[in-house]
């Protein structure tokens, strides 16, 4: 990436960190991927960068500024990430949606202690990507290539039992914890806790804030997150427009 873009990335990150909780997702994405285009209006930003798709991330607290940004970036991409509810309403007024994935964002406070995993947990191997995809409930929203990419460049965790991978988790392109999964026959035994503990500790070693996105109807995952110490932040969505 050209030096000027590196400096721009750092400049935007510095600004966004003034409201870290609101911008936690866009900051994580900027840390992982070079930006292809940047739009600014007042105190609002819309940035474009490519992981599995060309994603538009928005930082804004002003309705009129966001409407102007969407006009500037019109037809640049079909994919919008980490969209707050009031932003989604504006986007839906401009475009029809192909699909949306809505989640509750939970943040793990920096002051909250986390226990060590009980079992042996290790980073995942790239060869696990196809297996993880086959067992995913979100095949519509992901791909083997994306999982492969995240294993290679992000944090990951897996537990082996009876010579097979039975539990795992990754970090997404915005550094959120994700893909937490335990095979059905091994659930209720604490494996999800161990994967979560491992990833939280790994993120803290990297001095990265810890957060996770959970579908509102996934009551088991929400309960697990809250038991570990995560605190609800806000509702956010990923959108693909037509």
C-alpha positions as CSV (number, residue, x, y, z in Angstrom):
1,X,0.0,0.0,0.0
2,X,1.4,3.5,-0.9
3,X,2.9,5.5,1.9
4,X,0.2,8.2,1.6
5,X,-2.6,5.6,2.1
6,X,-0.8,4.2,5.2
7,X,-0.7,7.7,6.6
8,X,-4.3,8.2,5.8
9,X,-5.3,5.0,7.5
10,X,-3.5,6.0,10.6
11,X,-5.0,9.5,10.5
12,X,-8.6,8.1,10.2
13,X,-7.9,5.5,13.0
14,X,-6.7,8.3,15.3
15,X,-9.9,10.3,14.7
16,X,-12.2,7.3,15.1
17,X,-10.6,6.2,18.4
18,X,-12.0,9.3,20.0
19,X,-15.3,7.3,20.0
20,X,-13.8,3.8,20.3
21,X,-17.0,2.0,21.3
22,X,-19.0,3.4,18.4
23,X,-16.2,2.8,15.9
24,X,-14.8,-0.4,17.2
25,X,-15.7,-2.4,14.1
26,X,-14.5,0.1,11.5
27,X,-11.2,0.5,13.4
28,X,-10.7,-3.2,13.4
29,X,-11.3,-3.4,9.6
30,X,-8.8,-0.6,8.9
31,X,-6.2,-2.4,11.0
32,X,-6.6,-5.5,8.8
33,X,-7.2,-4.2,5.2
34,X,-6.0,-1.3,3.1
35,X,-8.7,1.2,2.2
36,X,-9.6,1.7,-1.5
37,X,-11.6,4.9,-1.1
38,X,-12.5,7.4,1.7
39,X,-15.3,9.9,1.9
40,X,-15.7,12.5,4.5
41,X,-18.5,15.0,5.4
42,X,-18.1,17.0,8.6
43,X,-17.5,14.5,11.4
44,X,-18.7,11.6,9.3
45,X,-16.7,9.1,7.4
46,X,-17.5,6.3,4.8
47,X,-14.6,4.1,3.9
48,X,-14.3,1.3,1.4
49,X,-12.0,-1.7,1.7
50,X,-12.0,-5.3,0.4
51,X,-11.9,-8.5,2.4
52,X,-14.2,-11.1,0.9
53,X,-16.3,-8.3,-0.6
54,X,-15.8,-4.5,-1.1
55,X,-17.3,-3.3,2.2
56,X,-18.5,0.1,3.1
57,X,-18.0,1.0,6.8
58,X,-19.6,4.1,8.2
59,X,-18.8,6.3,11.1
60,X,-21.4,8.9,11.7
61,X,-23.7,10.4,14.2
62,X,-25.4,12.9,11.9
63,X,-28.3,12.0,9.6
64,X,-27.7,14.7,7.0
65,X,-24.0,14.0,6.8
66,X,-24.7,10.3,6.2
67,X,-27.2,11.0,3.4
68,X,-24.5,13.2,1.7
69,X,-21.9,10.4,2.1
70,X,-24.2,7.8,0.6
71,X,-24.7,10.1,-2.4
72,X,-20.9,10.6,-2.8
73,X,-20.3,6.8,-2.7
74,X,-23.3,5.8,-4.8
75,X,-22.8,2.6,-6.8
76,X,-19.3,2.0,-5.4
77,X,-20.4,-1.2,-3.6
78,X,-23.4,-3.3,-2.7
79,X,-22.1,-4.3,0.7
80,X,-22.4,-2.3,4.0
81,X,-20.9,-3.5,7.3
82,X,-21.6,-2.8,10.9
83,X,-24.6,-0.6,10.2
84,X,-26.5,1.0,13.1
85,X,-30.3,0.9,13.1
86,X,-30.8,4.6,12.2
87,X,-28.2,4.2,9.4
88,X,-30.1,1.1,8.1
89,X,-33.3,3.1,7.8
90,X,-31.5,5.7,5.6
91,X,-29.9,3.1,3.4
92,X,-33.3,1.3,3.0
93,X,-34.8,4.6,1.8
94,X,-32.3,4.7,-1.0
95,X,-31.9,1.1,-1.9
96,X,-33.8,-2.2,-1.8
97,X,-32.1,-5.0,0.1
98,X,-30.9,-8.3,-1.2
99,X,-30.2,-9.6,2.3
100,X,-29.4,-8.4,5.8
101,X,-27.8,-10.0,8.9
102,X,-28.8,-8.3,12.1
103,X,-26.8,-8.8,15.3
104,X,-26.5,-7.6,18.9
105,X,-23.0,-6.3,19.6
106,X,-21.5,-7.2,22.9
107,X,-18.2,-5.7,24.2
108,X,-15.9,-7.3,26.8
109,X,-14.9,-4.6,29.2
110,X,-11.1,-4.0,29.6
111,X,-11.4,-4.2,33.4
112,X,-13.1,-7.6,33.4
113,X,-11.0,-10.6,34.3
114,X,-11.0,-13.7,32.1
115,X,-10.1,-17.2,33.3
116,X,-7.6,-19.6,31.6
117,X,-9.1,-22.3,29.3
118,X,-9.6,-25.6,31.0
119,X,-8.6,-27.7,28.0
120,X,-5.8,-27.5,25.4
121,X,-6.6,-24.9,22.7
122,X,-4.5,-24.2,19.7
123,X,-4.6,-22.0,16.6
124,X,-6.5,-23.5,13.6
125,X,-4.8,-24.8,10.5
126,X,-5.8,-23.5,7.1
127,X,-6.8,-27.0,6.1
128,X,-9.7,-26.7,8.6
129,X,-11.5,-24.0,6.4
130,X,-13.6,-26.4,4.4
131,X,-14.7,-28.4,7.5
132,X,-15.6,-25.2,9.3
133,X,-17.7,-24.0,6.3
134,X,-19.5,-27.3,6.0
135,X,-20.5,-27.0,9.7
136,X,-21.4,-23.3,9.5
137,X,-25.0,-22.0,10.0
138,X,-24.0,-18.9,7.9
139,X,-23.0,-20.3,4.5
140,X,-25.1,-17.6,2.8
141,X,-22.9,-14.9,4.3
142,X,-19.5,-16.5,4.1
143,X,-17.2,-18.7,2.0
144,X,-14.3,-21.1,2.3
145,X,-12.0,-18.5,0.9
146,X,-13.0,-16.0,3.6
147,X,-12.5,-18.5,6.4
148,X,-9.2,-19.5,4.9
149,X,-8.1,-15.9,4.8
150,X,-9.2,-15.3,8.4
151,X,-7.3,-18.3,9.7
152,X,-4.2,-17.2,7.8
153,X,-4.3,-13.5,9.0
154,X,-6.4,-13.3,12.1
155,X,-6.7,-15.0,15.5
156,X,-8.2,-18.5,15.7
157,X,-8.8,-21.3,18.2
158,X,-9.6,-24.9,18.0
159,X,-10.0,-27.9,20.3
160,X,-9.3,-31.5,19.1
161,X,-11.0,-34.5,20.7
162,X,-11.1,-38.1,19.5
163,X,-8.8,-37.1,16.6
164,X,-11.2,-34.5,15.2
165,X,-11.9,-30.8,15.4
166,X,-14.9,-30.4,17.7
167,X,-14.9,-26.7,18.7
168,X,-13.5,-23.6,17.1
169,X,-13.6,-19.8,16.8
170,X,-12.1,-17.1,14.6
171,X,-11.8,-13.3,14.4
172,X,-13.6,-11.6,11.5
173,X,-12.2,-9.0,9.2
174,X,-13.1,-6.3,11.7
175,X,-11.5,-8.2,14.6
176,X,-14.8,-9.3,16.1
177,X,-14.8,-12.7,17.6
178,X,-16.9,-15.0,15.5
179,X,-17.6,-18.5,14.0
180,X,-17.9,-19.9,17.5
181,X,-19.1,-23.4,17.0
182,X,-19.2,-26.7,18.9
183,X,-20.3,-30.0,17.3
184,X,-23.7,-30.9,18.7
185,X,-22.6,-34.0,20.5
186,X,-20.0,-32.0,22.5
187,X,-22.2,-29.1,23.6
188,X,-22.9,-28.2,27.2
189,X,-19.5,-29.4,28.3
190,X,-17.6,-26.0,28.4
191,X,-15.8,-26.1,25.1
192,X,-17.4,-22.8,24.0
193,X,-16.1,-21.2,27.2
194,X,-12.6,-22.4,26.5
195,X,-12.6,-21.2,22.9
196,X,-13.9,-17.8,24.0
197,X,-11.3,-17.5,26.9
198,X,-8.5,-18.3,24.5
199,X,-9.5,-15.7,21.9
200,X,-10.1,-13.0,24.5
201,X,-6.7,-13.5,26.0
202,X,-5.1,-13.6,22.5
203,X,-6.8,-10.2,21.7
204,X,-5.7,-8.7,24.9
205,X,-2.1,-9.7,24.2
206,X,-2.4,-7.8,20.9
207,X,-3.9,-4.8,22.8
208,X,-7.1,-5.1,20.8
209,X,-10.6,-4.4,22.2
210,X,-12.8,-7.5,22.5
211,X,-16.2,-7.7,21.0
212,X,-18.6,-10.2,19.5
213,X,-21.8,-10.0,17.3
214,X,-24.6,-12.4,18.1
215,X,-28.0,-12.8,16.3
216,X,-30.8,-11.6,18.6
217,X,-32.6,-15.0,18.3
218,X,-29.4,-17.0,19.3
219,X,-30.3,-17.1,23.0
220,X,-27.6,-19.7,23.9
221,X,-24.8,-17.6,22.4
222,X,-26.1,-14.5,24.1
223,X,-26.3,-16.2,27.4
224,X,-22.8,-17.6,27.0
225,X,-21.4,-14.2,26.1
226,X,-23.0,-12.5,29.2
227,X,-21.9,-15.3,31.5
228,X,-18.3,-14.8,30.4
229,X,-18.6,-11.1,31.0
230,X,-19.6,-9.4,27.7
231,X,-21.9,-6.4,28.0
232,X,-24.5,-5.4,25.4
233,X,-23.5,-2.4,23.3
234,X,-25.9,-1.9,20.4
235,X,-27.7,-3.6,17.5
236,X,-25.9,-3.6,14.1
237,X,-26.4,-5.1,10.7
238,X,-24.6,-6.2,7.6
239,X,-26.5,-5.4,4.4
240,X,-26.3,-6.3,0.7
241,X,-28.3,-4.0,-1.6
242,X,-29.7,-5.0,-5.0
